[in-house]
């Protein structure tokens, strides 16, 4: 099954499948009921330090991506479980960033797909 990405502020839909928030911080102004999140995997989000460097403009995208991939290596157990789930169930990774192309969820999606040999 494909892994999809969606901004957490977009309306939840039954076609989203299993909805996983992959940000370290809960999105501002959004209740847990409205978010309709099945799981919050903040442990696989970028570290606070890495997140602050990137959002503060002190780290270029390529360097953020490289460092985040290195951080993901420390969460292989959780990521293997998630990658396995995505083989049989539609998984939507939720993120709060306004940038739909350069955010942690895009990196995580690619990482998970590489684990599944896609």
N, C-alpha and C positions, 0 to 999 in steps of 0.2 A: 504494500500500500504506500502511496506517496506521503511524504511528510510535507505539510503546508505551513505557511507563515501567515500570521494575522496580527494586526495591531489590536491590543487589548481593548481599546476604546471603540472598536467597531462592534456592531451588534453580533451577539452570539447566534449561531445557527446550528441546527441539527446536523447539517452536512460537515461541520467542523470535526466531528468525531471526538476523540479524546483530547481535551483542551489542557495544555500545560503552560503555565506561566514560567518563563525562563529568565526573569529579572530578579536581581537581588533585593530590590525595594518594591514594596507594593505600590501600584500606580496611584498617583494623587487623585483624589476626588471620586474614586470608584469603589463602590461597596462590593463586598464579597458576593452578595446575592446577584448583583447586576453583572459582575464579571463572569459568572458561571464557569469557574475554573475547576477542572477535575483534580488537578495536582499543581502544586507550586514547588518547582525544583530550584530554589534559590541557591542551592549548593553548587549547581553547574553554571551559574551566572559568573561573569567576570568578577574578580576580587574587587573590593572597594577601591583599593589603590589604582588598579588598572582602569576601572570605570571612571574615576575622577580625573586621571591623566588624559584619557581620551575625550571625555566631555568638556574638559577644560581647555582643549586645543593644544595640549602639550605633547600629544602623541599622534602621529600620522596613522591613517587607516591601516596601511600595510604592517606597521609595527604593532598596532593593537591586535590585528588578526593573528600575527605570529605569536605574541605573548599569550593571547587567549587560548590558542591551540595548545600551547605548553601547559597552561593551567588545566585544560580539559584532560590531559594525560593523568592527572591525579584523581580523576573521578571515573576511571574506566568501569568499575562495577556498576554504578548507576547508569552510565551511558550504554553499556552492553544490554542492560535490562530494557532501557528505552528503545534501543535499536531493534531488539527482538520484538517488542510490543508493536513497533511500526511495521513489522513484516506482515502482521495479521489484522491490524486495526488502523484506521485512519487516525493520524496524530497531527494536531495543529499546535505549533509552537507560538506562544503569545508573547509579545514584547510591547513596551510602551514608547519607544523611540519614534520621533516624527520622521526619521530617515529610514525609509523602507528597504534601502539597498545596503547600507553600511551600519549594521547593528549586530549585537551578539547573537541574535536568533539566526541570522543568515550564516554566520560562521558555524554555529552549532548544527544547523541543518546539513551543511556540507560535510561536517565531521561525522554525523550519524549515517549519512548516506554512504560515506566511504567505509564505514564499519560494516554496512550491509552489502558492500560490493556493487553499489549502483554507480 
